[in-house]
Amino acid sequence: MENIDLHTLRHSCSHIMAQAVQNLYPNAHLAIGPAIDNGFYYDFDIEGVSLGEDDLKKIEDEMKRLVKMDLRFEKHYIEDVQKQIDEFRAQGEIYKAELLEEHKNDNPTLYLTKDKDGNVLFNDLCSGPHLENTRPIKAFKLLSVAGAYWRGNEKNKMLQRVYATAFLTKDDLNAYLTMVEEAKKRDHRKLGTQLDLFSIHDEIGSGLVLWHPNLAVVRENIENYWREEHRKRGYVIVNTPHIAKTKLWEISGHIDHYRENMFFVQKEEDSDEQFIIKPMNCPFHILIYQAQRRSYRDLPIRMAELGTVYRKEKSGALGGLTRVQGFTQDDAHIFCTPEQLVGEINEIIDFVVDAMKIFNMTFEVELSTRPESYVGSLENWERAEAGLKEAMDKRGMKYDINEGDGAFYGPKIDFKFKDAIGRTWQCATIQLDFNLPERFDLKYQDKDGALKTPVMLHRVVFGSMERFHGILIEHYAGAFPVWLAPTQAAIVPIAERHNEYCEKLFFEMKQKGLRVLFDDRAESMNYKIRDCLQNKKIPYVIVVGDKEIETGALAIRKRGVGQIGVMLKEDFIEKLITENKTRGQEEIK
């Protein structure tokens, strides 16, 4: 069992799912069925049938029946490609015919599913690899159905995509399904409504977010942390426009390599002059660098901006805060000499490590290399990739290679943050760039008096503020720590006669910079305590009655803990201020 590759198991399971669907729905036609990070899916065209929960159960039962037949997977090279294309078309398998037409010169193969007697029960156009037989397929589950356009193009037909997963053991499957259920409870879109955090409206446009006051408070505190840390680490903070002439993006190479993701604006109806809403901040920072003559003594220059950018996305790809069209990057660009490069990369890695400790997150690392579409010389790309590797190797950092997934202008180190339930999210990135400095003819005067081209590093720590906040909502399940919480403490009177004291306490705490709620609703005390701690997810509830007013003490309840005792008013306020300032490093016990 240990030698079985999980990706191969899932891909083989997707073929069994496709076979089961065609057994149950003979008019079903197949599109694609790849393995993905947490499972697999298959796209189907089933005229007149809309798959639902009952259908998934039937398909799953049929899959179990097929698996028990001990079927074999066998690779078959297509000798007469045109004949196979014609056969697919005759069967109504138009998607397979289209795919085979595209790959007819790539030595295409079918994978046949055979029974014990060698009879072919099913075939699928596929390059593999697959299991030898169905015996290892023991733990799988069909999860959901969604719409998916063929080839991801909304001009094409909408297909039905069945998502599923498979694992080597039932224990692994059950652990994953438990995590999926927990993820549903933490869904930032659901919590966004429950906690009044954000909204997205058709009148504005998909993927464009309105930050409500509660989430804006979280963002304000993260931005304050961001600015404080950048200044400590020797960055200068800048601001740049939201649009620029097309010429800027021609020089940068974005027009040639990123055009389909950009929004264009025409200045006047009778003018040929076009502007582009910025998809990236880097060309602006380059022009700030260019605004003065630079010496080696000036370097490194670390330039940072909370810069809002806009990137055109297909509407089907957008969702909540984690996939949007307008977002703010915690962007920075570092201009340095080649000798400073490894040190600068390591300082950025230190920054990421320190930031993730604040949020109690760990991370995994990938090195993404040169993509098919790229700018610059092969020599520069090789130098850039070698520089990133050297920085990570010197600190003994473990990393995977992600071939061909670099930006068009340079390779990158990607940090995948791990949240409270073990999911990974792509966030921080370091991109090394020899190309843009050359395209913009950037120079600095070296010690020997010669003009040389600086190396440029593109870098984000959080990625985008929208995506990172979506991740944080799910990481904390909406229960933000004190320093981020929209409301840090709620004051609940036991009876109406205690309102006057509570109101004074409320203003006193507000004056000390704390975010406090005075809950004077006409509800029972127990209801208000439960609502504040469980539904509103407020970290602390202060209960005030006759005894508390008489003694100057406060009865404190803590989210997720319950009663933590009675504290003098001054002591609790001071402890809450300290917990806020230390970003949770000194919690109230």
C-alpha positions in Angstrom: 0.0 0.0 0.0 2.8 2.4 0.9 4.1 2.2 -2.7 0.9 3.4 -4.3 1.0 7.0 -5.5 -2.1 8.9 -4.2 -2.4 10.9 -7.5 -2.4 7.7 -9.5 -5.0 6.2 -7.2 -7.3 9.2 -7.6 -6.9 9.4 -11.3 -7.8 5.7 -11.6 -10.8 6.3 -9.4 -11.9 9.1 -11.7 -12.1 6.5 -14.6 -14.2 4.2 -12.4 -16.5 7.1 -11.7 -16.8 7.9 -15.4 -17.6 4.2 -16.1 -20.2 4.2 -13.4 -21.9 7.3 -14.7 -22.1 5.9 -18.2 -23.5 2.6 -16.9 -26.2 4.5 -15.1 -26.8 7.2 -17.7 -26.0 5.7 -21.2 -26.4 9.2 -22.8 -23.6 10.7 -20.7 -20.7 12.0 -22.7 -17.2 12.4 -21.1 -15.0 15.5 -21.0 -12.0 15.5 -18.6 -11.4 13.8 -15.3 -8.1 14.8 -13.7 -6.7 14.3 -10.2 -6.4 17.5 -8.2 -4.8 18.5 -4.9 -7.5 17.0 -2.6 -9.2 14.5 -4.9 -10.4 14.4 -8.4 -13.3 15.5 -10.6 -15.0 14.5 -13.9 -16.9 16.7 -16.3 -20.0 15.2 -17.9 -22.5 16.2 -20.6 -25.8 14.4 -19.7 -28.7 15.7 -21.7 -31.9 15.9 -19.7 -30.3 14.9 -16.4 -29.4 17.3 -13.6 -27.3 15.4 -11.0 -28.2 15.7 -7.4 -27.5 14.1 -4.0 -29.5 11.0 -4.8 -27.6 10.6 -8.1 -24.2 10.8 -6.3 -25.3 8.0 -3.9 -26.3 5.8 -6.9 -23.0 6.6 -8.7 -21.0 5.8 -5.6 -22.8 2.4 -5.2 -22.1 1.6 -8.8 -18.4 2.5 -8.3 -18.3 0.1 -5.4 -19.8 -2.7 -7.5 -17.2 -2.1 -10.3 -14.3 -2.0 -7.8 -15.4 -5.4 -6.4 -15.1 -6.9 -9.9 -11.3 -6.6 -9.7 -11.1 -4.8 -13.0 -7.7 -4.2 -14.7 -6.4 -0.9 -16.3 -4.6 -1.5 -19.5 -2.7 1.1 -21.6 -3.5 1.0 -25.4 -1.6 3.0 -28.0 -3.9 4.4 -30.7 -2.5 3.2 -34.0 -5.1 4.8 -36.3 -5.8 8.2 -34.7 -8.3 9.4 -37.4 -10.3 6.2 -37.1 -10.5 6.7 -33.3 -11.6 10.3 -33.8 -14.4 9.2 -36.1 -15.4 6.5 -33.6 -15.6 9.0 -30.8 -17.7 11.3 -32.9 -20.0 8.5 -33.9 -20.5 7.7 -30.2 -21.3 11.3 -29.5 -18.0 11.7 -27.5 -17.3 15.1 -29.1 -15.1 16.3 -26.3 -12.8 13.3 -26.5 -12.7 13.7 -30.3 -11.7 17.3 -29.8 -8.9 16.4 -27.4 -7.6 13.6 -29.5 -7.5 15.9 -32.6 -5.3 18.3 -30.6 -3.0 15.6 -29.4 -3.0 13.3 -32.4 0.8 13.9 -32.9 1.7 13.1 -29.3 1.5 9.3 -29.5 -1.9 9.3 -27.8 -3.2 6.4 -25.6 -6.5 5.0 -24.3 -6.8 3.3 -21.0 -9.0 0.3 -21.2 -10.9 -1.2 -18.2 -11.1 -5.0 -18.5 -12.8 -7.7 -16.5 -11.2 -10.9 -15.4 -12.0 -12.5 -18.8 -10.3 -9.8 -20.7 -13.5 -8.1 -21.9 -13.2 -4.3 -22.5 -15.9 -2.7 -20.4 -14.8 0.9 -20.7 -12.2 3.1 -22.4 -11.0 6.7 -21.8 -8.6 8.9 -23.7 -5.8 9.4 -21.2 -2.0 9.5 -20.9 -2.0 7.9 -17.4 -0.5 6.6 -15.3 -3.0 4.3 -13.7 -3.1 1.4 -11.2 -2.8 -2.1 -12.4 -6.2 -3.0 -11.1 -9.0 -1.7 -8.9 -8.0 -3.6 -5.7 -6.3 -0.6 -4.0 -9.4 1.5 -4.5 -11.0 1.1 -1.1 -11.7 4.6 0.3 -13.5 7.1 -1.9 -16.4 9.6 -1.6 -18.4 11.7 -4.1 -18.6 15.2 -2.6 -20.6 17.6 -4.8 -21.8 18.7 -8.3 -21.0 22.1 -9.9 -21.4 23.6 -13.3 -18.3 24.0 -15.4 -17.9 25.4 -18.9 -16.0 23.2 -21.4 -12.5 24.4 -21.5 -13.4 27.1 -18.9 -14.9 29.2 -21.6 -18.3 30.7 -20.9 -19.1 30.6 -24.7 -18.9 26.8 -24.5 -21.5 24.4 -23.2 -22.0 24.2 -19.4 -21.1 20.7 -18.2 -21.7 19.0 -14.8 -18.6 18.6 -12.7 -18.7 15.9 -10.1 -16.1 16.4 -7.4 -14.8 13.4 -5.4 -11.9 12.3 -3.3 -10.0 9.0 -2.6 -7.5 8.0 -0.1 -5.3 4.9 0.6 -7.2 4.0 3.8 -10.6 4.6 5.2 -9.1 6.3 8.2 -7.4 8.9 5.9 -10.7 9.4 4.1 -12.7 9.9 7.3 -10.1 12.4 8.6 -10.4 14.3 5.4 -14.2 14.3 5.4 -14.1 15.6 9.0 -11.8 18.4 7.9 -14.2 19.2 5.0 -17.1 19.5 7.5 -15.0 21.8 9.7 -14.1 23.8 6.6 -17.8 24.3 5.8 -18.4 25.8 9.3 -15.4 28.1 8.8 -16.4 29.2 5.3 -15.5 32.9 5.2 -18.5 33.7 3.0 -20.9 32.3 5.6 -19.1 33.9 8.5 -18.9 37.2 6.5 -22.6 37.4 6.6 -23.0 36.2 10.2 -20.4 38.6 11.6 -21.2 41.5 9.2 -17.7 41.6 7.7 -18.0 42.2 4.0 -20.3 42.1 1.0 -20.1 41.9 -2.9 -22.9 43.4 -5.0 -24.0 43.0 -8.6 -24.4 46.8 -8.9 -20.6 47.2 -8.3 -19.4 44.1 -10.0 -18.3 40.6 -9.2 -15.0 40.2 -7.4 -15.1 43.8 -6.0 -15.4 43.9 -2.2 -17.1 46.2 0.2 -15.3 46.1 3.6 -17.8 46.5 6.4 -16.7 48.3 9.6 -16.1 45.0 11.5 -13.6 43.7 8.9 -12.2 47.1 8.2 -11.1 47.2 11.9 -9.2 43.9 11.4 -7.6 45.3 8.3 -6.6 48.5 10.0 -4.8 46.6 12.7 -3.0 44.4 10.2 -2.0 47.4 8.1 -0.7 49.2 11.3 1.4 46.1 12.0 2.6 46.0 8.4 3.7 49.7 8.4 5.4 49.3 11.8 7.4 46.2 10.7 8.4 47.7 7.3 9.8 50.8 8.9 11.7 48.6 11.4 13.2 46.6 8.6 14.4 49.6 6.6 11.7 50.0 4.0 10.3 53.3 2.7 6.6 53.5 2.1 5.3 55.0 -1.2 1.9 55.6 -2.9 1.3 55.4 -6.7 -1.6 56.0 -9.1 -4.3 53.5 -10.1 -3.9 54.0 -13.8 -1.1 54.7 -16.3 -0.7 55.1 -20.1 -0.4 52.0 -22.2 3.2 52.9 -23.0 4.3 52.1 -19.4 2.9 48.5 -19.8 4.5 48.2 -23.2 7.9 48.9 -21.7 7.3 46.5 -18.8 6.1 43.7 -21.1 2.7 43.4 -19.5 0.9 44.2 -22.8 2.5 41.2 -24.5 2.3 38.7 -21.6 -0.6 39.8 -19.5 -3.1 41.6 -21.8 -6.1 39.3 -21.2 -6.0 40.1 -17.5 -5.9 43.9 -17.8 -8.7 46.6 -17.8 -8.3 49.3 -20.5 -9.7 52.9 -20.2 -9.9 55.3 -23.1 -9.2 58.9 -22.0 -11.6 60.6 -24.4 -14.0 59.3 -27.1 -12.1 61.1 -29.9 -8.7 60.2 -28.5 -6.4 57.3 -29.4 -4.7 57.6 -26.0 -5.4 54.6 -23.8 -4.8 54.1 -20.1 -4.7 50.8 -18.2 -5.9 50.3 -14.7 -2.8 48.9 -13.0 -2.6 45.1 -12.6 0.7 45.5 -10.7 2.6 48.1 -8.8 6.1 47.3 -10.0 6.5 49.7 -13.0 5.6 52.6 -10.7 8.2 51.7 -8.1 10.7 51.4 -10.9 10.0 55.0 -12.0 10.4 56.2 -8.4 13.9 54.5 -8.5 14.6 56.2 -11.8 13.7 59.7 -10.5 17.2 60.1 -9.0 20.7 59.1 -9.8 21.7 56.1 -7.7 25.0 55.0 -6.2 26.0 51.6 -4.8 25.9 53.5 -1.4 22.1 53.9 -1.8 21.5 50.2 -2.2 19.6 48.3 -1.2 16.5 50.4 -1.6 13.4 48.7 -0.1 10.2 50.3 -1.4 6.8 49.2 -0.1 3.2 50.0 -0.9 -0.3 48.9 0.1 -1.2 49.2 -3.6 -4.6 48.4 -4.9 -4.6 46.6 -8.3 -7.2 45.2 -10.7 -7.0 42.0 -12.7 -9.7 40.7 -15.1 -10.9 37.3 -14.1 -13.6 35.0 -15.5 -16.7 35.3 -13.4 -16.8 31.6 -12.7 -13.4 31.8 -11.1 -14.4 34.5 -8.5 -15.5 33.6 -5.0 -15.7 35.6 -1.7 -12.5 37.3 -0.6 -10.1 34.6 -1.9 -10.6 35.2 -5.6 -11.4 38.8 -6.6 -10.8 41.3 -9.3 -9.8 44.3 -7.2 -7.4 43.8 -4.4 -4.7 45.5 -2.3 -1.2 43.9 -2.3 1.2 44.4 0.6 3.7 44.9 -2.2 7.4 45.7 -2.0 10.3 46.0 -4.4 13.9 45.8 -3.4 16.7 47.2 -5.7 20.1 45.8 -4.8 23.5 44.8 -6.0 24.2 41.2 -7.0 26.3 40.8 -3.9 23.4 41.9 -1.7 20.9 39.5 -3.3 21.2 36.4 -1.0 21.1 38.5 2.1 18.0 40.4 1.0 16.2 37.2 0.2 17.0 35.8 3.6 15.7 39.0 5.3 12.4 38.6 3.4 12.2 35.0 4.6 12.8 36.2 8.1 10.0 38.7 7.7 7.6 36.0 6.5 8.6 33.7 9.4 8.1 36.4 12.0 4.7 37.5 10.5 3.4 34.0 10.5 4.3 33.5 14.2 1.9 36.4 14.9 -1.0 34.5 13.3 0.2 31.1 14.6 0.7 29.7 11.1 3.4 27.5 9.6 4.2 27.2 5.9 5.6 25.1 3.1 7.9 26.5 0.3 8.0 26.0 -3.5 10.5 27.3 -6.0 8.6 28.2 -9.2 10.8 28.1 -12.4 10.7 29.6 -15.9 7.3 29.4 -17.6 6.8 28.8 -21.4 6.0 32.5 -22.0 8.8 34.6 -20.5 10.8 37.8 -21.1 14.5 38.2 -20.9 17.5 36.0 -21.6 17.9 32.4 -20.6 21.2 33.4 -18.9 19.3 35.8 -16.6 16.7 33.2 -15.8 19.4 30.7 -14.8 21.1 33.3 -12.6 17.8 34.2 -11.0 16.8 30.6 -10.2 20.3 29.9 -8.9 20.1 33.0 -6.6 16.9 31.9 -5.0 18.2 28.3 -4.6 21.4 29.6 -3.0 19.4 31.7 -0.4 17.2 28.8 0.6 20.1 26.2 0.6 22.2 28.4 2.8 19.6 28.5 5.5 18.8 24.7 5.1 15.3 25.4 4.0 13.3 22.5 2.5 11.4 23.3 -0.7 9.7 21.7 -3.7 10.4 22.6 -7.3 7.3 23.8 -9.2 8.4 23.6 -12.8 7.2 26.3 -15.2 5.1 28.2 -12.7 7.2 31.4 -12.4 6.0 34.9 -13.3 6.8 35.9 -16.9 9.6 38.2 -15.8 11.3 36.0 -13.2 11.3 32.8 -11.0 9.8 33.0 -7.5 9.7 31.4 -4.0 6.1 30.7 -3.0 5.1 30.3 0.6 2.0 28.2 1.3 0.6 29.0 4.7 -1.0 26.2 6.7 -4.2 27.1 8.6 -5.7 25.8 11.8 -7.2 22.7 10.1 -4.2 21.9 8.0 -5.2 23.4 4.7 -2.5 25.2 2.7 -3.0 28.7 1.0 -0.7 30.4 -1.4 0.2 33.8 0.1 3.8 35.2 0.4 6.0 35.3 -2.7 9.5 36.4 -3.5 10.2 37.0 -7.2 13.7 37.6 -8.5 13.8 39.9 -11.6 16.8 40.7 -13.8 14.5 41.6 -16.7 12.5 44.7 -15.7 15.6 46.6 -14.6 17.0 46.0 -18.1 13.8 46.9 -19.9 13.6 50.2 -18.0 17.4 50.7 -18.2 17.9 51.1 -14.4 21.4 52.0 -13.3 23.5 52.7 -10.3 27.1 53.9 -10.1 29.3 51.2 -8.6 32.5 51.6 -6.5 34.6 51.6 -9.7 32.6 54.4 -11.2 30.9 52.1 -13.8 27.1 52.2 -14.3 25.6 48.9 -13.5 22.0 47.4 -13.5 20.6 46.6 -10.1 18.8 43.3 -9.3 15.1 43.7 -8.5 13.1 41.6 -6.0 9.3 41.6 -6.0 7.8 40.6 -2.7 4.6 40.2 -0.8 4.2 38.9 2.8 0.4 38.5 3.0 -0.3 38.4 -0.7 -3.4 40.4 -1.1 -5.3 41.9 1.8 -8.6 40.5 0.5 -7.3 36.9 0.2 -5.4 37.0 3.4 -8.4 38.2 5.4 -10.5 35.5 3.9 -7.9 33.0 5.0 -7.8 34.6 8.5 -11.6 34.4 8.9 -11.4 30.6 8.2 -8.2 30.1 10.2 -9.8 31.7 13.3 -13.3 30.5 12.4 -14.3 34.2 12.8 -13.1 34.3 16.4 -10.3 36.9 15.9 -7.7 37.4 18.7 -8.0 40.4 20.9 -5.7 42.7 18.8 -7.7 42.1 15.7 -11.2 41.6 17.1 -13.8 44.2 15.9 -15.1 44.2 19.4 -12.7 43.2 22.2 -15.1 43.1 25.1 -18.8 43.4 25.7 -20.3 44.8 28.9 -23.4 43.1 30.0 -25.5 44.5 32.9 -27.4 42.0 35.1 -30.3 44.3 35.5 -31.5 47.6 34.1 -30.4 49.5 37.3 -26.8 48.6 36.4 -26.9 50.4 33.1 -25.6 53.7 34.3 -22.4 52.1 35.8 -22.0 50.0 32.6 -22.2 53.1 30.4 -19.5 54.9 32.4 -17.3 51.8 32.2 -18.0 51.7 28.4 -16.8 55.3 27.9 -13.8 54.8 30.2 -12.6 51.8 28.2 -13.3 53.6 24.9 -11.1 56.5 26.1 -8.3 54.1 26.6 -8.4 53.0 23.0 -10.3 49.7 23.5 -13.1 48.5 21.2 -16.0 47.9 23.6 -19.7 47.1 23.3 -22.3 48.1 25.9 -25.1 45.5 25.4 -28.2 47.1 26.8 -30.7 45.1 24.8 -33.9 44.1 26.4 -32.9 40.4 26.5 -32.0 38.1 29.4 -28.4 38.4 30.7 -27.7 34.7 29.8 -28.9 35.2 26.3 -26.7 38.3 25.8 -23.6 36.5 27.2 -24.2 33.5 25.0 -24.8 35.7 21.9 -21.7 37.9 22.5 -19.4 35.0 23.1 -20.7 32.4 20.6 -22.5 34.2 17.9 -20.6 37.5 17.8 -17.4 35.8 18.8 -16.3 38.6 21.1 -13.2 37.6 23.2 -14.4 38.8 26.6 -17.7 39.5 28.3 -17.8 41.7 31.4 -20.8 41.0 33.7 -21.8 43.8 36.0 -24.2 43.6 39.0 -24.7 45.0 42.5 -21.6 43.1 43.8 -19.3 44.3 41.0 -20.4 47.9 41.5 -19.9 47.7 45.2 -16.4 46.1 45.1 -15.1 47.8 41.9 -14.5 44.3 40.5 -15.6 42.8 37.3 -16.9 39.2 36.6 -15.1 38.1 33.4 -16.1 35.5 30.9 -13.7 34.4 28.1 -14.7 33.1 24.7 -14.1 29.4 24.4 -13.3 29.1 28.1 -16.2 30.5 30.2 -15.8 32.2 33.6 -12.2 33.1 34.4 -12.9 34.8 37.6 -13.3 38.3 39.1 -10.8 41.1 38.5 -10.5 44.6 39.8 -11.7 47.0 37.1 -8.3 48.7 36.7 -6.4 45.3 36.5 -8.7 43.9 33.8 -8.5 47.1 31.7 -4.7 47.1 32.0 -4.4 43.4 31.1 -6.7 44.0 28.1 -4.6 46.9 26.9 -1.4 44.7 27.3 -3.0 41.8 25.4 -3.9 44.3 22.6 -0.5 45.8 22.4 1.4 42.5 22.5 -0.8 41.0 19.8 -1.9 38.2 22.0 1.5 37.3 23.4 0.2 38.0 26.9 -3.3 36.6 27.2 -5.6 37.2 30.2 -5.8 34.0 32.2 
